[in-house]
Amino acid sequence: MSRLVALAPELVLALTALALFAMMPGQGRRAPLIVTAAGGMAALAAALATLGVADEFLYTAYRVDAFSQAVKVVVLAGLVLASLVGGRAARPQPLAEDGFFLVVAALGLVAAASLADTLGLFLALEISSAAMVVLAGLGSLANGHRGWGRLLRTSLAPTALGALGLALLTGATGATRLADITAALTADAAQPAALAGATLVLAGLLVRWGAAPFYAWCPWLMRDPSPLVALFAASALWAGVGAVLVRLVLAFAPSGAPLALLLSAAAAAALGFGVACLTPRRDARCLLSYVSVVQAGLVVTALVVPGLSAGSAALAAVLVVAAAQSAVLLTLIGVGNEGPDLPAPDAGGPAPGPAAAGPYLVGLAALIALPGTAGFVVRRQLFLAPWREGWVVMALAGAAAGALLALLLLREILSVLGVGRPVSVAAPRPGRGALAVAWLLALLLVLAGLAHGPLDRGAAALARLIL
């Protein structure tokens, strides 16, 4: 068997991007959407077929193993979901440019899952981030200087932090490979430049994961997001960047106290910022954006003391949150996808129709960790990880933020049930495909909550591969 078989997902995505590039500029035809969906499905099939393959390329800088391929499966499933469901819901039809940047963003995340070199990892994430910024702005024009502060915070700031941290880390350790950096941190963990570099690299990634992707739902252009962008951000981007973050945290664990302090501060900032911005809400999509920031803080809470239990809990939580977010968004793609500015904060948001209310409620229940859903199982594990290591304050802070999140989202759940709902802008009408996938995800969230053994064992196995 040729060694190139291990790189089949990347090769398929690269060929798909070239085909879409050749079709630019697009004319609103269905051909770009078909090419994007077909390329995503072929890459997904290749990732599934290579789950058991292990190989190294570029002098061990690019590593293919069960962890990387599992992350690629989740990312590519998000790509397929966005192109098949989100693309068909978009009005007008996505252009070749939309498909091209969507595939490039997925390719960056797929490469980041396998890169064991910090320089290459940084560049792959930058490519994915730049593609998402372009996707959020395609088809919309900025209104003067509106939103540039958000662009600086969510795109340029994490880039600057990551680049500075990478320079310090490389200069102090004399290495760019993750394994070599981990060994250097273990041998000389007191070196200030190395510790500062590792801290800044993680800080940039935390900002990019916790806040930046979700301005693709309520973009810095202050326009209503395309379902293509929203679904990709909710599933592929959340899961891909989250998995890379978990791997880097476990790799930089020898940094010791500075790493723990950084993660504690990051978790507190994400929890506080997300909860503070939940009210007043503009609509359900914008609400979900800030809920995702809170979810990032809850995941980081478990990683304050890196280890096998924390890593497995974080990986399981990343997967469950991505599934729950996708289930909720799939019920909301039938209205206002390419409309004008978002409604005012007091206008209320679109409510899902009767057929979509089920997965919508299950998704919200998983996000606030109601018993009987997978969200409850992973949330308990997130708090137990720091508690067992003596970080009682962090565990209690995460539990308090989770309880407050549940109280704030309870209003949304009651409104869907017909209790005290404000005047809706419009009732979304998702298509049959969107509803079918939403119900499937809701069913999986319930089943994983009732029988969570496979999810726990799979996450623990992936965490062992990182360690």
C-alpha positions as CSV (number, residue, x, y, z in Angstrom):
1,M,0.0,0.0,0.0
2,S,1.4,3.4,-1.0
3,R,2.3,5.8,1.9
4,L,0.2,8.4,0.1
5,V,-2.9,6.6,1.2
6,A,-2.4,8.1,4.7
7,L,-2.7,11.6,3.1
8,A,-5.8,10.8,1.1
9,P,-8.1,13.3,2.9
10,E,-5.7,16.1,2.4
11,L,-5.1,15.2,-1.3
12,V,-8.9,15.1,-2.0
13,L,-9.4,18.5,-0.3
14,A,-6.5,20.0,-2.3
15,L,-7.9,18.8,-5.6
16,T,-11.4,20.0,-4.6
17,A,-10.0,23.5,-3.9
18,L,-8.2,23.5,-7.2
19,A,-11.4,22.6,-9.0
20,L,-13.3,25.4,-7.3
21,F,-10.5,27.8,-8.0
22,A,-10.8,27.0,-11.7
23,M,-14.5,27.8,-11.5
24,M,-14.0,31.3,-10.1
25,P,-15.6,33.8,-10.5
26,G,-18.8,32.0,-9.8
27,Q,-22.2,32.9,-11.3
28,G,-24.6,31.6,-8.7
29,R,-24.8,28.2,-10.3
30,R,-25.3,24.9,-8.4
31,A,-22.1,23.4,-9.8
32,P,-19.8,24.9,-7.2
33,L,-22.0,23.6,-4.4
34,I,-22.0,20.1,-6.0
35,V,-18.2,20.1,-6.3
36,T,-17.8,21.2,-2.7
37,A,-20.2,18.6,-1.3
38,A,-18.7,15.8,-3.5
39,G,-15.2,16.7,-2.4
40,G,-16.2,16.8,1.2
41,M,-17.8,13.4,1.1
42,A,-14.8,11.9,-0.8
43,A,-12.4,13.3,1.8
44,L,-14.7,12.1,4.7
45,A,-14.7,8.6,3.2
46,A,-10.9,8.7,2.9
47,A,-10.5,9.8,6.5
48,L,-12.8,7.0,7.7
49,A,-10.8,4.5,5.6
50,T,-7.5,5.6,7.1
51,L,-8.5,5.6,10.8
52,G,-6.2,2.7,11.5
53,V,-3.2,4.0,9.5
54,A,-0.1,5.3,11.3
55,D,2.7,7.0,9.4
56,E,5.0,10.1,9.5
57,F,6.0,12.5,6.8
58,L,8.3,15.5,6.3
59,Y,10.8,14.1,8.8
60,T,8.2,13.4,11.5
61,A,6.8,17.0,11.2
62,Y,3.5,15.6,9.8
63,R,2.1,12.7,11.7
64,V,-0.9,10.5,10.8
65,D,-2.4,8.4,13.6
66,A,-5.8,7.6,15.1
67,F,-6.1,11.0,16.9
68,S,-5.4,13.0,13.7
69,Q,-7.7,10.9,11.6
70,A,-10.5,11.0,14.1
71,V,-10.3,14.8,14.2
72,K,-10.3,14.9,10.4
73,V,-13.5,12.8,10.4
74,V,-15.3,15.3,12.6
75,V,-14.0,18.3,10.6
76,L,-15.0,16.8,7.3
77,A,-18.4,15.8,8.6
78,G,-18.9,19.5,9.4
79,L,-17.8,20.4,5.9
80,V,-20.3,18.0,4.4
81,L,-23.0,19.2,6.7
82,A,-22.3,22.9,5.8
83,S,-22.2,22.3,2.0
84,L,-25.2,19.9,1.7
85,V,-27.5,21.5,4.2
86,G,-26.2,25.1,4.7
87,G,-25.4,25.5,1.0
88,R,-28.8,24.4,-0.1
89,A,-30.5,26.8,2.4
90,A,-28.5,29.8,1.2
91,R,-30.2,32.3,-1.0
92,P,-28.8,33.0,-3.6
93,Q,-26.8,29.8,-4.2
94,P,-23.2,29.9,-3.0
95,L,-20.6,31.0,-5.6
96,A,-17.4,29.1,-6.4
97,E,-15.6,31.6,-4.1
98,D,-17.7,30.4,-1.1
99,G,-16.9,26.8,-1.8
100,F,-13.2,27.5,-2.3
101,F,-12.7,29.3,1.0
102,L,-14.9,26.8,2.8
103,V,-12.6,23.9,1.6
104,V,-9.5,26.0,2.3
105,A,-10.7,26.5,5.9
106,A,-11.3,22.8,6.2
107,L,-7.9,21.9,4.7
108,G,-6.2,24.2,7.3
109,L,-8.0,22.4,10.2
110,V,-7.3,19.0,8.7
111,A,-3.6,19.8,8.4
112,A,-3.5,21.2,11.9
113,A,-4.7,17.9,13.2
114,S,-1.6,16.1,11.9
115,L,1.1,18.7,12.2
116,A,3.6,18.0,14.9
117,D,5.6,21.2,14.2
118,T,4.6,24.4,15.9
119,L,5.5,26.6,12.9
120,G,3.5,24.5,10.4
121,L,0.6,24.3,13.0
122,F,0.5,28.1,13.3
123,L,0.4,28.6,9.5
124,A,-2.3,26.0,9.1
125,L,-4.5,27.7,11.7
126,E,-3.8,31.1,10.1
127,I,-4.9,29.8,6.7
128,S,-8.1,28.5,8.2
129,S,-8.8,31.7,10.1
130,A,-8.2,33.9,7.1
131,A,-10.6,31.8,5.0
132,M,-13.3,32.1,7.7
133,V,-12.9,35.9,7.8
134,V,-13.3,36.0,4.0
135,L,-16.4,33.7,4.2
136,A,-18.0,35.9,6.8
137,G,-17.6,38.9,4.6
138,L,-18.4,37.5,1.2
139,G,-21.6,39.0,-0.2
140,S,-21.7,41.8,2.4
141,L,-20.2,45.2,2.6
142,A,-18.9,46.8,5.8
143,N,-20.9,49.8,6.9
144,G,-18.2,52.4,7.3
145,H,-15.8,51.5,10.1
146,R,-18.4,49.5,11.9
147,G,-17.1,46.3,13.5
148,W,-13.4,46.9,13.0
149,G,-12.8,46.7,16.7
150,R,-14.2,43.1,16.6
151,L,-12.0,42.3,13.7
152,L,-8.9,43.4,15.6
153,R,-9.9,41.4,18.7
154,T,-10.8,38.2,16.9
155,S,-8.4,38.0,14.0
156,L,-5.4,40.2,14.4
157,A,-4.9,40.0,18.1
158,P,-4.7,36.1,18.2
159,T,-2.3,36.2,15.2
160,A,0.0,38.7,17.0
161,L,-0.1,36.7,20.3
162,G,0.6,33.4,18.5
163,A,3.5,34.8,16.3
164,L,5.2,36.4,19.3
165,G,4.8,33.3,21.4
166,L,6.1,31.1,18.6
167,A,9.2,33.3,18.2
168,L,9.9,33.2,21.9
169,L,9.3,29.4,22.2
170,T,11.4,28.6,19.2
171,G,14.3,30.9,20.2
172,A,14.3,29.6,23.8
173,T,14.1,25.9,23.1
174,G,15.8,25.8,19.7
175,A,13.1,23.5,18.4
176,T,9.8,23.7,16.6
177,R,8.7,20.0,16.9
178,L,6.1,19.5,19.7
179,A,8.0,16.5,21.1
180,D,11.3,18.5,21.2
181,I,9.6,21.4,22.8
182,T,8.0,19.2,25.5
183,A,11.4,17.7,26.2
184,A,13.0,21.1,26.5
185,L,10.2,22.4,28.8
186,T,10.7,19.3,31.0
187,A,14.5,19.8,31.1
188,D,14.5,23.5,31.8
189,A,10.9,24.5,32.8
190,A,12.2,27.6,34.6
191,Q,13.4,29.3,31.5
192,P,11.3,32.5,31.3
193,A,11.4,32.9,27.6
194,A,10.2,29.4,26.9
195,L,7.4,29.6,29.5
196,A,6.3,33.0,28.1
197,G,6.3,31.6,24.5
198,A,4.2,28.6,25.4
199,T,1.8,30.9,27.3
200,L,1.4,33.3,24.4
201,V,0.9,30.5,21.8
202,L,-1.9,29.1,23.9
203,A,-3.4,32.6,24.6
204,G,-3.6,33.2,20.9
205,L,-5.3,29.9,20.2
206,L,-7.7,30.4,23.1
207,V,-8.9,33.7,21.7
208,R,-9.3,32.1,18.3
209,W,-11.2,29.2,19.6
210,G,-13.3,30.9,22.2
211,A,-14.5,34.0,20.4
212,A,-13.2,34.4,16.9
213,P,-15.1,31.6,15.1
214,F,-18.5,32.7,16.4
215,Y,-18.2,36.2,15.0
216,A,-18.7,34.2,11.8
217,W,-22.3,33.7,13.0
218,C,-22.7,37.3,14.0
219,P,-19.8,38.6,11.9
220,W,-17.7,41.7,12.5
221,L,-19.5,43.1,9.4
222,M,-22.7,43.0,11.6
223,R,-24.6,41.1,9.0
224,D,-26.8,38.1,9.4
225,P,-24.6,35.0,8.8
226,S,-24.9,32.6,5.9
227,P,-26.0,29.1,7.0
228,L,-22.9,27.8,5.1
229,V,-20.7,29.8,7.5
230,A,-22.7,29.2,10.6
231,L,-22.9,25.4,10.3
232,F,-19.2,25.1,9.5
233,A,-18.3,27.3,12.5
234,A,-20.6,25.4,14.8
235,S,-19.3,21.9,13.9
236,A,-16.0,21.7,12.1
237,L,-14.3,24.9,13.4
238,W,-15.3,24.3,17.0
239,A,-14.2,20.7,17.0
240,G,-11.0,21.1,15.0
241,V,-9.6,24.1,16.9
242,G,-10.8,22.6,20.2
243,A,-8.9,19.3,19.6
244,V,-5.7,21.2,18.6
245,L,-6.0,23.3,21.8
246,V,-6.3,20.1,23.9
247,R,-3.3,18.6,22.3
248,L,-1.1,21.7,22.8
249,V,-2.2,22.0,26.4
250,L,-1.1,18.4,27.1
251,A,2.1,19.0,25.2
252,F,2.9,22.2,27.2
253,A,2.0,20.6,30.5
254,P,5.6,20.7,31.7
255,S,5.3,24.5,31.8
256,G,3.8,24.0,35.2
257,A,2.4,26.9,37.2
258,P,2.4,29.6,34.4
259,L,0.3,27.3,32.2
260,A,-2.2,26.7,35.0
261,L,-2.4,30.4,35.8
262,L,-3.0,31.2,32.1
263,L,-5.7,28.6,31.7
264,S,-7.4,29.7,34.9
265,A,-7.5,33.3,33.7
266,A,-8.7,32.3,30.3
267,A,-11.5,30.1,31.7
268,A,-12.6,32.9,34.0
269,A,-12.6,35.5,31.2
270,A,-14.5,33.3,28.8
271,L,-17.1,32.4,31.4
272,G,-17.6,36.0,32.5
273,F,-17.7,37.5,29.0
274,G,-20.0,34.8,27.6
275,V,-22.5,35.0,30.5
276,A,-22.5,38.8,30.5
277,C,-23.3,39.0,26.8
278,L,-26.1,36.5,26.9
279,T,-28.6,39.2,27.9
280,P,-30.1,41.0,26.3
281,R,-30.0,38.7,23.3
282,R,-30.7,39.6,19.7
283,D,-31.9,36.3,18.4
284,A,-31.3,32.6,18.9
285,R,-28.2,32.5,16.6
286,C,-26.5,35.4,18.3
287,L,-27.5,33.9,21.7
288,L,-25.8,30.6,20.6
289,S,-22.6,32.4,19.7
290,Y,-22.1,33.7,23.2
291,V,-23.2,30.4,24.7
292,S,-20.3,28.8,22.7
293,V,-17.9,31.3,24.4
294,V,-19.1,30.0,27.8
295,Q,-18.7,26.4,26.6
296,A,-15.0,27.2,25.7
297,G,-14.5,28.5,29.2
298,L,-16.0,25.3,30.7
299,V,-13.8,23.1,28.7
300,V,-10.7,25.1,29.7
301,T,-11.7,24.7,33.3
302,A,-10.9,21.0,33.1
303,L,-7.6,21.6,31.4
304,V,-6.2,23.8,34.3
305,V,-4.5,20.6,35.6
306,P,-3.5,18.8,32.3
307,G,-3.6,15.0,32.4
308,L,-5.4,12.0,31.0
309,S,-8.7,12.6,32.8
310,A,-8.7,16.3,31.9
311,G,-7.8,15.6,28.3
312,S,-10.4,12.9,27.8
313,A,-13.1,15.0,29.4
314,A,-12.2,18.0,27.2
315,L,-12.2,16.0,24.0
316,A,-15.6,14.5,24.8
317,A,-17.0,17.9,25.7
318,V,-15.7,19.4,22.4
319,L,-17.5,16.7,20.4
320,V,-20.8,17.0,22.3
321,V,-20.9,20.8,22.1
322,A,-20.2,20.7,18.4
323,A,-23.1,18.2,17.9
324,A,-25.5,20.2,20.1
325,Q,-24.6,23.5,18.4
326,S,-25.2,22.0,15.0
327,A,-28.6,20.5,16.1
328,V,-29.7,24.0,17.3
329,L,-28.5,25.8,14.2
330,L,-30.0,23.3,11.8
331,T,-33.5,24.3,13.1
332,L,-32.8,28.0,12.5
333,I,-31.5,28.2,9.0
334,G,-34.9,28.8,7.4
335,V,-35.1,32.6,8.0
336,G,-33.0,35.7,7.7
337,N,-29.9,33.9,6.3
338,E,-28.8,36.7,4.0
339,G,-31.1,39.4,5.3
340,P,-30.2,43.0,6.3
341,D,-28.9,44.0,9.7
342,L,-29.8,41.9,12.7
343,P,-33.0,42.9,14.7
344,A,-32.7,45.1,17.7
345,P,-32.0,43.5,21.1
346,D,-35.7,43.9,22.2
347,A,-37.2,42.6,19.0
348,G,-37.0,38.9,19.9
349,G,-35.8,36.2,17.6
350,P,-37.2,33.6,15.3
351,A,-38.8,30.6,17.0
352,P,-38.5,27.1,15.6
353,G,-41.6,25.5,14.2
354,P,-43.3,22.4,15.7
355,A,-41.2,20.0,13.6
356,A,-38.0,21.6,14.6
357,A,-38.8,22.2,18.3
358,G,-37.6,18.7,19.3
359,P,-34.0,18.9,18.2
360,Y,-33.8,22.6,19.1
361,L,-34.8,21.8,22.7
362,V,-32.5,18.7,22.9
363,G,-29.6,20.8,21.6
364,L,-30.2,23.5,24.2
365,A,-30.7,20.9,26.9
366,A,-27.3,19.4,26.0
367,L,-25.6,22.8,26.0
368,I,-26.9,23.5,29.6
369,A,-26.2,19.9,30.7
370,L,-29.7,18.8,31.6
371,P,-29.7,15.1,32.9
372,G,-30.5,12.6,30.2
373,T,-28.3,14.2,27.6
374,A,-24.6,13.8,26.7
375,G,-24.1,17.4,27.9
376,F,-24.8,16.3,31.5
377,V,-22.2,13.5,31.4
378,V,-19.4,15.6,29.9
379,R,-20.1,18.6,32.1
380,R,-19.8,16.4,35.2
381,Q,-16.5,15.1,33.9
382,L,-15.2,18.6,33.2
383,F,-15.8,19.6,36.9
384,L,-14.5,16.4,38.4
385,A,-11.1,16.7,36.6
386,P,-9.9,19.8,38.4
387,W,-11.7,18.8,41.7
388,R,-9.7,15.6,41.9
389,E,-6.5,17.5,41.5
390,G,-7.3,19.9,44.3
391,W,-8.4,22.9,42.2
392,V,-11.7,23.2,44.1
393,V,-12.1,26.9,43.3
394,M,-12.0,26.3,39.5
395,A,-14.4,23.4,39.7
396,L,-16.9,25.5,41.8
397,A,-16.5,28.5,39.5
398,G,-17.2,26.4,36.5
399,A,-20.2,24.8,38.2
400,A,-21.6,28.3,39.1
401,A,-21.2,29.6,35.5
402,G,-22.9,26.4,34.2
403,A,-25.8,26.9,36.6
404,L,-26.1,30.6,35.5
405,L,-26.0,29.6,31.9
406,A,-28.8,27.1,32.5
407,L,-30.9,29.8,34.2
408,L,-30.4,32.2,31.3
409,L,-31.2,29.6,28.7
410,L,-34.2,28.4,30.6
411,R,-36.0,31.5,29.3
412,E,-35.4,30.4,25.7
413,I,-36.6,26.9,26.4
414,L,-39.8,28.2,28.1
415,S,-40.4,30.5,25.2
416,V,-40.2,27.6,22.7
417,L,-42.8,25.8,24.8
418,G,-45.0,28.9,24.5
419,V,-44.4,30.6,27.9
420,G,-43.8,34.3,27.6
421,R,-42.3,34.4,24.1
422,P,-41.7,37.9,22.7
423,V,-42.9,38.8,19.3
424,S,-41.0,36.8,16.7
425,V,-39.5,38.2,13.6
426,A,-40.4,35.2,11.5
427,A,-40.9,31.5,11.9
428,P,-38.0,29.5,10.3
429,R,-38.9,26.7,7.9
430,P,-35.8,24.4,7.7
431,G,-35.8,21.9,4.9
432,R,-36.3,18.2,5.2
433,G,-32.6,17.4,5.0
434,A,-31.8,19.9,7.8
435,L,-34.6,18.5,10.0
436,A,-33.5,14.9,9.4
437,V,-29.9,15.7,10.4
438,A,-31.0,17.7,13.4
439,W,-33.2,14.9,14.7
440,L,-30.3,12.4,14.2
441,L,-28.0,14.6,16.2
442,A,-30.6,15.0,18.9
443,L,-31.1,11.3,19.1
444,L,-27.3,10.7,19.4
445,L,-27.1,13.3,22.2
446,V,-29.8,11.5,24.1
447,L,-28.3,8.0,23.5
448,A,-24.9,9.2,24.6
449,G,-26.4,10.6,27.7
450,L,-28.1,7.4,28.6
451,A,-25.2,5.1,27.7
452,H,-22.0,7.1,27.7
453,G,-19.5,4.3,27.9
454,P,-18.4,4.4,24.2
455,L,-18.0,8.1,24.3
456,D,-15.9,8.0,27.4
457,R,-13.7,5.1,26.2
458,G,-13.1,6.8,22.8
459,A,-12.1,10.1,24.3
460,A,-9.8,8.4,26.8
461,A,-8.1,6.5,24.0
462,L,-7.5,9.6,22.0
463,A,-6.1,11.4,25.0
464,R,-3.7,8.5,25.6
465,L,-2.4,9.0,22.0
466,I,-1.6,12.6,22.7
467,L,0.2,11.8,25.9
